[in-house]
Amino acid sequence: MRLARGMGQARILASGVMINWTAYIVAVVVYFFLSPFVVHQLGNTSYGVWVLANSSIAYMALLDLGLRGAVTHFVAKHQARGEDLESSRAASVALGFRILVSLVVATAAVVLAARATRIFRIPPEMQGAAQWSIATTGFQLCFSLIVGVFAGVLTAMQRFDLASGLAIAQTLIGAAGTIWVLRAGHGIVLLAAMQLTVVLMLGTATIVLCFRVYRGLRVSFRLIDRRILRDLCRYSFYLFVIGVSGQIIYYTDNLIVGAFLSAEVVTFYAIGGKLVEFLGQVAASLAQTVMPFASRLGAQGREDQLRRLLLQGTRAALLVSLPFAATLFFRGPTFIGLWMGPQYAQTSGRILQILLLATVAQAGNRVAGNIVFGVGKHKPFACWQTCEAMANLLLSIYLVRRIGVEGVAWGTVLPSLLSQLLIWPRYVSKLLNVAIQSYFWEGWIRPSLAMIPFCIGCIWVERHWAATDLVHFFIQIATLLPLVALGIILCFWKEINYEWQSRGSLRCLGSA
């Protein structure tokens, strides 16, 4: 019975990973084709202003207060125990908070829009458009915060198909709307209004689907309970601190570039930064499915399964992420030059290479982070990531004045490496009672060794086989991909052989 249940959970987890990967692939493909169009239609300055508007409002997402993660955690735990009333109370408390927060966000967005021209170096002809874009994007965030409660319930119910389907729909509809707006000759104001419309449509669909999936869910202000409020606040407070520090770490760069250099330089930084962001989502798409499973396993006291989830999940996240990271590190400037234009190759490519150093380390800790959130042991993480955020901000400001735009990237990378390589592994190993040597060897080092043949191939191709266009570039990468399989077979032959033998035994049992 236990084996059958474990296999069932493994199938759900694998299915969730594949569904999330589908959404991720759609987002990457759309961004790949859409970004050059948007940049060239808007121009460097207008696109830089657009990035600043979105980055500014992204800070207000901190007012989420960690409630979406708290909703996922508590609903997953209570639903597993059949406690529908407790799940309803958790969702009702979170929704009440989110409505109040949305009112604060709307007010803050208007104030920020009015003062944006004093904070950033925006050309006079773009100031009005920047203000309207910031305000409209703020209203978009207001509705997204409310919808996030219901999206958290869908995740807790392991309905990754619906959550990812809605994300895919938003990506495709938003892309079509962007093309229509810019081809019609409109600018960033109508672009922001179009995105707000899409969010309203799909947010409404999320709410409807949530109640259809979880029939026992009831959302009412009458269900707000002080005990639930206290538990949610205790859990979500540290998620909020993590969100604040994460926002500083991951979204401050564009603002520092805009404040100390110019809106035009933001475009060069954003191109490299966006590629790194998508790389981070490679591991995140796998790790996001882990949190509700970790909550259930933690509630059931199944620590052995949590340890297995940590080691195998970390290994899988790196095996998936490292081929992309190696390609971008060794061939990033070439790719950007062929994709966006040769004028972006060196500056954006160098930014990409610097940021990749921290992103690979973060990929190795994605699964560990979601397990920590799932079992509710994230308080120490909140403390040390706050220190990392402060170091990031101060170092980036110091270095941008000394070495320019690359200094912002180094200011982000150096504190992150310290946290990801030294602090995180020690904490999660102690928490789950895993030997740190075993964790590094099984989760980190062996996947890295498996990538050596592919890395050597990328270096050789970059030096001796110049790509003339993007089609040629992707043909080269496809030619090198068998080296990834070769490295995995060499480093994980025992595991692969065992899996084949296990499947053969299952087929024999089934036929018997």
C-alpha positions as CSV (number, residue, x, y, z in Angstrom):
1,M,0.0,0.0,0.0
2,R,2.8,2.4,1.0
3,L,4.7,1.6,-2.2
4,A,1.6,2.2,-4.4
5,R,0.9,5.5,-2.6
6,G,4.6,6.5,-3.1
7,M,4.4,5.7,-6.8
8,G,1.2,7.6,-7.1
9,Q,2.7,10.7,-5.5
10,A,5.8,10.3,-7.8
11,R,3.5,10.2,-10.8
12,I,1.7,13.4,-9.7
13,L,5.0,15.1,-9.0
14,A,6.4,14.1,-12.4
15,S,3.2,15.2,-14.1
16,G,3.3,18.5,-12.3
17,V,6.9,19.0,-13.4
18,M,6.0,18.3,-17.1
19,I,3.1,20.7,-17.0
20,N,5.2,23.4,-15.4
21,W,7.8,22.8,-18.0
22,T,5.3,23.2,-20.8
23,A,4.3,26.6,-19.4
24,Y,8.0,27.5,-19.1
25,I,8.8,26.5,-22.7
26,V,5.9,28.5,-24.0
27,A,7.1,31.5,-22.1
28,V,10.6,31.2,-23.4
29,V,9.6,30.7,-27.0
30,V,7.3,33.7,-26.9
31,Y,9.9,35.8,-25.2
32,F,12.5,34.7,-27.8
33,F,10.5,35.8,-30.7
34,L,8.8,38.8,-29.1
35,S,11.7,40.6,-27.4
36,P,13.6,41.7,-30.5
37,F,10.3,43.0,-31.9
38,V,9.4,44.9,-28.8
39,V,12.9,46.4,-28.3
40,H,13.2,47.6,-31.9
41,Q,9.6,48.9,-32.1
42,L,9.9,50.9,-28.9
43,G,13.6,51.8,-29.2
44,N,16.3,51.6,-26.4
45,T,15.0,54.6,-24.4
46,S,11.3,53.8,-24.5
47,Y,12.0,50.1,-23.7
48,G,14.2,51.1,-20.8
49,V,11.4,53.3,-19.5
50,W,9.0,50.3,-19.8
51,V,11.4,48.1,-17.8
52,L,11.7,50.8,-15.1
53,A,7.9,51.0,-14.9
54,N,7.5,47.3,-14.4
55,S,10.5,47.0,-12.0
56,S,9.1,49.8,-9.9
57,I,5.7,48.2,-9.4
58,A,7.4,44.8,-8.9
59,Y,8.6,46.2,-5.6
60,M,5.0,46.6,-4.4
61,A,4.5,42.8,-4.8
62,L,6.3,42.7,-1.5
63,L,3.0,43.7,0.0
64,D,1.9,40.1,-0.8
65,L,3.3,39.5,2.7
66,G,4.0,35.9,1.8
67,L,0.3,35.0,1.9
68,R,0.2,33.0,-1.3
69,G,2.8,30.6,0.0
70,A,1.0,30.5,3.3
71,V,-2.3,29.6,1.6
72,T,-0.6,26.8,-0.4
73,H,1.0,25.4,2.8
74,F,-2.0,25.5,5.0
75,V,-4.6,24.4,2.4
76,A,-2.4,21.5,1.3
77,K,-1.9,20.4,4.9
78,H,-5.6,20.7,6.0
79,Q,-7.0,19.3,2.7
80,A,-4.8,16.2,3.2
81,R,-6.4,15.7,6.6
82,G,-10.0,16.4,5.3
83,E,-10.3,19.6,7.2
84,D,-12.2,21.7,4.7
85,L,-13.3,24.3,7.2
86,E,-9.8,25.0,8.3
87,S,-8.8,25.4,4.6
88,S,-11.7,27.8,4.1
89,R,-10.7,29.9,7.1
90,A,-7.1,30.1,5.9
91,A,-8.2,31.3,2.4
92,S,-10.7,33.8,3.9
93,V,-8.1,35.4,6.1
94,A,-5.7,35.6,3.3
95,L,-8.3,37.2,1.0
96,G,-9.2,39.8,3.5
97,F,-5.6,40.8,3.9
98,R,-5.1,40.9,0.2
99,I,-8.0,43.2,-0.4
100,L,-6.6,45.7,2.2
101,V,-3.2,45.4,0.7
102,S,-4.5,46.0,-2.8
103,L,-5.9,49.4,-1.7
104,V,-2.5,50.3,-0.3
105,V,-0.9,49.3,-3.6
106,A,-3.3,51.4,-5.7
107,T,-2.5,54.4,-3.6
108,A,1.2,53.8,-3.7
109,A,1.2,53.3,-7.5
110,V,-0.4,56.7,-8.0
111,V,2.1,58.4,-5.7
112,L,5.0,56.6,-7.4
113,A,3.7,57.6,-10.8
114,A,3.6,61.3,-9.7
115,R,7.2,61.2,-8.4
116,A,8.8,58.9,-11.0
117,T,10.4,61.7,-13.0
118,R,12.2,62.9,-9.9
119,I,13.6,59.4,-9.1
120,F,14.7,58.2,-12.6
121,R,16.5,59.8,-15.5
122,I,13.6,59.8,-17.9
123,P,13.7,62.1,-21.0
124,P,11.1,64.8,-21.0
125,E,9.1,63.5,-23.9
126,M,8.7,60.1,-22.1
127,Q,7.7,61.4,-18.7
128,G,3.9,61.4,-19.2
129,A,4.0,57.9,-20.7
130,A,6.1,56.6,-17.8
131,Q,3.7,58.0,-15.2
132,W,0.6,56.4,-16.9
133,S,2.4,53.1,-17.4
134,I,3.4,52.9,-13.7
135,A,-0.1,53.7,-12.5
136,T,-1.7,51.2,-14.8
137,T,0.8,48.5,-13.9
138,G,0.0,49.2,-10.3
139,F,-3.7,48.5,-10.8
140,Q,-2.7,45.3,-12.5
141,L,-0.8,44.2,-9.5
142,C,-3.8,45.0,-7.2
143,F,-6.0,42.5,-9.0
144,S,-3.2,39.9,-9.2
145,L,-2.7,40.0,-5.4
146,I,-6.4,39.2,-4.9
147,V,-6.3,36.4,-7.5
148,G,-3.1,35.0,-5.9
149,V,-5.1,33.6,-3.0
150,F,-7.1,31.4,-5.4
151,A,-4.1,30.5,-7.4
152,G,-2.4,29.3,-4.2
153,V,-5.4,27.0,-3.5
154,L,-5.1,25.5,-7.0
155,T,-1.4,24.8,-6.3
156,A,-2.2,23.3,-2.9
157,M,-4.7,21.0,-4.7
158,Q,-1.9,19.9,-7.0
159,R,-3.9,21.2,-10.0
160,F,-0.7,22.2,-11.9
161,D,-2.5,21.6,-15.1
162,L,-5.0,24.4,-14.5
163,A,-2.4,26.8,-13.0
164,S,0.0,26.3,-15.9
165,G,-2.8,26.4,-18.4
166,L,-3.8,29.8,-17.2
167,A,-0.2,31.0,-17.3
168,I,0.1,29.7,-20.9
169,A,-3.1,31.5,-21.8
170,Q,-1.8,34.8,-20.3
171,T,1.5,34.5,-22.1
172,L,-0.1,33.8,-25.5
173,I,-2.9,36.4,-25.2
174,G,-0.5,39.0,-23.8
175,A,2.0,38.3,-26.7
176,A,-0.8,38.7,-29.3
177,G,-2.0,41.9,-27.7
178,T,1.6,43.3,-27.6
179,I,2.1,42.7,-31.3
180,W,-1.3,44.3,-32.1
181,V,-0.6,47.4,-29.9
182,L,2.9,48.0,-31.2
183,R,2.1,47.3,-34.9
184,A,-0.7,49.8,-34.6
185,G,1.9,52.4,-33.6
186,H,0.9,52.8,-29.9
187,G,3.4,53.0,-27.1
188,I,3.9,51.8,-23.5
189,V,0.7,53.4,-22.1
190,L,-1.7,51.3,-24.3
191,L,0.7,48.3,-23.8
192,A,0.1,48.6,-20.0
193,A,-3.7,48.9,-20.5
194,M,-3.7,45.8,-22.7
195,Q,-1.9,43.8,-20.0
196,L,-4.3,44.9,-17.3
197,T,-7.2,43.7,-19.4
198,V,-5.6,40.3,-19.9
199,V,-5.0,39.9,-16.2
200,L,-8.6,40.8,-15.4
201,M,-9.9,38.2,-17.8
202,L,-7.7,35.3,-16.7
203,G,-7.8,36.3,-13.0
204,T,-11.6,35.9,-13.1
205,A,-11.2,32.5,-14.7
206,T,-8.8,31.5,-11.9
207,I,-11.3,32.3,-9.3
208,V,-14.1,30.3,-11.0
209,L,-11.8,27.3,-11.5
210,C,-10.7,27.4,-7.9
211,F,-14.2,26.9,-6.5
212,R,-14.9,24.1,-9.1
213,V,-11.8,22.2,-8.1
214,Y,-12.2,22.5,-4.4
215,R,-15.9,22.0,-3.8
216,G,-15.5,22.1,0.0
217,L,-13.9,25.6,-0.1
218,R,-15.9,28.4,1.3
219,V,-14.6,32.0,1.3
220,S,-16.3,34.4,3.7
221,F,-15.3,37.2,6.0
222,R,-17.4,35.4,8.7
223,L,-14.8,32.6,8.7
224,I,-12.0,34.9,9.7
225,D,-10.6,33.4,12.9
226,R,-8.0,34.9,15.2
227,R,-6.2,31.6,15.6
228,I,-5.9,31.1,11.8
229,L,-4.9,34.7,11.5
230,R,-2.1,34.1,14.0
231,D,-0.9,30.9,12.3
232,L,-0.9,32.5,8.9
233,C,0.9,35.6,10.1
234,R,3.5,33.5,11.9
235,Y,4.2,31.5,8.8
236,S,3.8,34.3,6.2
237,F,5.9,36.9,8.1
238,Y,9.1,35.2,7.3
239,L,8.0,34.6,3.7
240,F,7.4,38.3,3.6
241,V,10.9,39.0,4.8
242,I,12.2,36.6,2.3
243,G,10.1,38.3,-0.4
244,V,11.5,41.8,0.6
245,S,15.1,40.6,0.5
246,G,14.5,38.6,-2.7
247,Q,13.0,41.7,-4.3
248,I,16.1,43.7,-3.4
249,I,18.4,41.0,-4.7
250,Y,16.6,40.2,-8.0
251,Y,14.8,43.4,-9.0
252,T,17.0,46.3,-7.7
253,D,19.6,46.0,-10.5
254,N,17.5,47.7,-13.2
255,L,16.5,50.5,-10.8
256,I,20.1,51.2,-9.8
257,V,21.1,51.3,-13.5
258,G,18.3,53.7,-14.2
259,A,19.1,55.9,-11.2
260,F,22.9,56.1,-11.6
261,L,23.4,55.6,-15.4
262,S,20.4,56.1,-17.8
263,A,17.2,54.5,-19.1
264,E,19.0,53.5,-22.3
265,V,21.6,51.5,-20.4
266,V,18.7,49.7,-18.6
267,T,17.9,48.0,-21.9
268,F,21.4,46.5,-22.2
269,Y,21.3,45.2,-18.6
270,A,17.7,43.9,-18.9
271,I,18.5,41.8,-22.0
272,G,21.2,39.8,-20.1
273,G,19.2,39.8,-16.9
274,K,16.0,38.5,-18.5
275,L,17.9,35.5,-20.0
276,V,19.2,34.7,-16.5
277,E,15.7,35.0,-15.1
278,F,14.4,32.5,-17.6
279,L,17.3,30.2,-16.7
280,G,16.2,30.4,-13.1
281,Q,12.8,29.4,-14.0
282,V,14.1,26.1,-15.5
283,A,14.9,24.9,-12.0
284,A,11.9,26.7,-10.5
285,S,9.5,25.0,-12.8
286,L,10.6,21.7,-11.3
287,A,10.9,22.9,-7.7
288,Q,7.5,24.6,-7.6
289,T,5.8,21.2,-7.5
290,V,7.8,20.2,-4.4
291,M,6.3,22.6,-1.9
292,P,2.8,21.0,-1.5
293,F,4.4,17.6,-1.5
294,A,6.8,18.6,1.3
295,S,3.9,20.1,3.3
296,R,2.1,16.7,3.1
297,L,5.2,14.7,3.8
298,G,6.0,16.9,6.8
299,A,2.5,16.6,8.2
300,Q,2.8,12.8,7.9
301,G,6.2,12.7,9.5
302,R,7.9,11.0,6.5
303,E,11.4,12.4,6.9
304,D,13.0,9.6,4.8
305,Q,10.9,10.7,1.8
306,L,11.9,14.3,2.4
307,R,15.6,13.4,2.3
308,R,15.0,11.4,-0.9
309,L,13.1,14.3,-2.4
310,L,16.0,16.7,-1.5
311,L,18.8,14.6,-3.1
312,Q,16.9,13.5,-6.2
313,G,15.2,16.8,-6.7
314,T,18.5,18.8,-6.4
315,R,20.2,16.5,-8.9
316,A,17.3,16.7,-11.4
317,A,17.2,20.5,-11.1
318,L,20.9,20.8,-11.9
319,L,20.9,18.3,-14.7
320,V,18.1,20.2,-16.3
321,S,19.6,23.7,-15.7
322,L,23.3,23.2,-16.4
323,P,23.1,22.6,-20.2
324,F,21.3,25.9,-20.6
325,A,23.7,27.6,-18.2
326,A,26.8,26.2,-20.0
327,T,25.4,27.3,-23.4
328,L,24.7,30.8,-22.2
329,F,28.0,31.2,-20.4
330,F,30.3,30.0,-23.1
331,R,28.2,31.2,-26.1
332,G,26.0,34.0,-24.6
333,P,27.5,37.0,-26.4
334,T,27.3,35.2,-29.7
335,F,23.6,34.3,-29.1
336,I,22.7,37.8,-28.0
337,G,24.4,39.3,-31.1
338,L,22.5,37.0,-33.4
339,W,19.2,37.4,-31.5
340,M,19.0,41.1,-30.6
341,G,21.7,42.7,-32.7
342,P,25.5,43.0,-32.6
343,Q,25.3,46.3,-30.7
344,Y,24.1,44.3,-27.6
345,A,26.5,41.4,-27.8
346,Q,29.4,42.5,-25.7
347,T,27.7,44.5,-23.0
348,S,24.6,42.4,-22.5
349,G,26.6,39.2,-23.0
350,R,29.1,40.2,-20.3
351,I,26.2,41.0,-17.9
352,L,24.7,37.6,-18.7
353,Q,28.0,35.7,-17.9
354,I,28.5,37.5,-14.6
355,L,24.9,36.9,-13.4
356,L,25.0,33.2,-14.5
357,L,27.5,32.5,-11.7
358,A,25.0,33.1,-9.0
359,T,22.0,31.6,-11.0
360,V,23.6,28.2,-11.3
361,A,24.1,28.1,-7.5
362,Q,20.5,29.2,-6.9
363,A,19.3,26.4,-9.2
364,G,21.0,23.9,-6.9
365,N,19.1,25.2,-3.9
366,R,15.6,25.6,-5.5
367,V,14.3,22.2,-4.4
368,A,15.9,22.7,-0.9
369,G,14.2,26.0,-0.6
370,N,10.7,24.6,-1.5
371,I,11.2,21.8,1.0
372,V,12.1,24.2,3.7
373,F,9.0,26.3,2.9
374,G,6.9,23.2,2.8
375,V,7.9,22.0,6.3
376,G,7.7,25.6,7.7
377,K,11.4,25.9,8.7
378,H,12.2,29.0,6.7
379,K,12.9,31.5,9.6
380,P,16.7,31.3,9.4
381,F,16.5,31.7,5.6
382,A,14.7,35.0,6.1
383,C,17.5,36.2,8.4
384,W,20.5,35.4,6.2
385,Q,18.8,36.5,3.0
386,T,18.1,39.9,4.5
387,C,21.8,40.2,5.2
388,E,22.5,39.2,1.6
389,A,20.0,41.8,0.2
390,M,21.6,44.6,2.2
391,A,25.1,43.5,1.0
392,N,23.8,43.3,-2.6
393,L,22.3,46.8,-2.5
394,L,25.3,48.5,-0.9
395,L,27.8,46.7,-3.1
396,S,25.9,47.3,-6.3
397,I,25.7,51.1,-5.6
398,Y,29.4,51.2,-4.7
399,L,30.5,49.2,-7.8
400,V,28.3,51.0,-10.3
401,R,30.1,54.2,-9.4
402,R,33.5,52.5,-9.9
403,I,33.2,50.2,-12.9
404,G,29.8,51.1,-14.4
405,V,27.0,48.7,-15.4
406,E,29.1,45.5,-14.8
407,G,29.5,46.6,-11.2
408,V,25.8,46.2,-10.6
409,A,26.0,42.6,-11.7
410,W,29.0,41.8,-9.5
411,G,27.2,43.4,-6.6
412,T,24.4,40.9,-7.1
413,V,26.6,37.9,-7.6
414,L,29.2,38.0,-4.8
415,P,26.8,38.0,-1.8
416,S,24.6,35.4,-3.5
417,L,27.5,33.0,-4.0
418,L,28.3,33.2,-0.3
419,S,24.8,32.4,0.7
420,Q,24.1,29.7,-1.9
421,L,27.3,27.8,-1.6
422,L,28.1,28.1,2.1
423,I,25.0,28.8,4.2
424,W,22.1,27.1,2.4
425,P,23.7,23.6,2.0
426,R,24.7,23.5,5.7
427,Y,21.3,24.5,6.9
428,V,19.2,22.1,4.8
429,S,21.6,19.2,5.5
430,K,21.3,19.8,9.2
431,L,17.5,20.2,9.0
432,L,16.9,16.9,7.1
433,N,19.7,15.0,8.8
434,V,21.7,14.5,5.6
435,A,25.5,14.4,5.6
436,I,26.7,17.5,3.9
437,Q,29.4,15.6,2.0
438,S,26.7,13.3,0.6
439,Y,24.4,16.2,-0.3
440,F,27.1,18.0,-2.2
441,W,28.4,14.8,-4.0
442,E,25.0,13.4,-4.9
443,G,23.1,16.6,-5.5
444,W,25.7,19.0,-6.9
445,I,29.1,17.5,-7.9
446,R,28.0,14.5,-9.9
447,P,25.6,16.5,-12.1
448,S,28.3,19.1,-12.6
449,L,30.8,16.5,-13.7
450,A,28.3,15.1,-16.1
451,M,28.3,18.4,-18.0
452,I,32.1,18.5,-18.6
453,P,31.9,16.9,-22.2
454,F,29.2,19.4,-23.2
455,C,31.1,22.4,-21.8
456,I,34.2,21.3,-23.7
457,G,32.1,21.0,-26.9
458,C,30.7,24.5,-26.4
459,I,34.2,26.0,-26.0
460,W,35.5,24.2,-29.1
461,V,32.5,25.2,-31.3
462,E,32.7,28.9,-30.1
463,R,36.4,29.0,-31.1
464,H,36.4,27.0,-34.3
465,W,32.8,26.9,-35.8
466,A,31.4,30.4,-36.0
467,A,27.6,30.7,-36.2
468,T,26.3,33.0,-39.0
469,D,22.7,33.2,-37.9
470,L,20.3,31.8,-35.2
471,V,19.4,28.7,-37.2
472,H,23.0,27.8,-37.5
473,F,23.5,28.5,-33.8
474,F,20.7,26.1,-32.8
475,I,22.0,23.5,-35.2
476,Q,25.3,23.7,-33.4
477,I,23.7,23.3,-30.0
478,A,21.6,20.3,-31.2
479,T,24.8,18.7,-32.5
480,L,26.4,19.1,-29.0
481,L,23.4,17.7,-27.0
482,P,24.5,14.1,-27.3
483,L,27.4,15.1,-25.1
484,V,25.0,15.8,-22.3
485,A,23.5,12.3,-22.6
486,L,27.1,10.9,-22.7
487,G,28.1,12.7,-19.5
488,I,24.9,11.6,-17.7
489,I,25.5,8.0,-18.7
490,L,29.1,8.1,-17.5
491,C,28.3,9.7,-14.2
492,F,25.0,7.9,-13.4
493,W,25.5,4.5,-15.0
494,K,24.6,2.6,-11.8
495,E,21.3,4.5,-11.4
496,I,20.4,4.1,-15.0
497,N,21.1,0.4,-15.1
498,Y,19.1,-0.1,-11.9
499,E,16.2,1.8,-13.4
500,W,16.2,-0.4,-16.5
501,Q,16.4,-3.6,-14.4
502,S,13.5,-2.3,-12.2
503,R,11.3,-1.6,-15.2
504,G,12.1,-5.0,-16.6
505,S,11.1,-6.7,-13.4
506,L,7.8,-4.7,-13.3
507,R,7.0,-5.7,-16.8
508,C,7.7,-9.4,-16.0
509,L,5.4,-9.2,-12.9
510,G,2.7,-7.5,-15.0
511,S,2.8,-10.2,-17.7
512,A,2.7,-12.9,-15.0
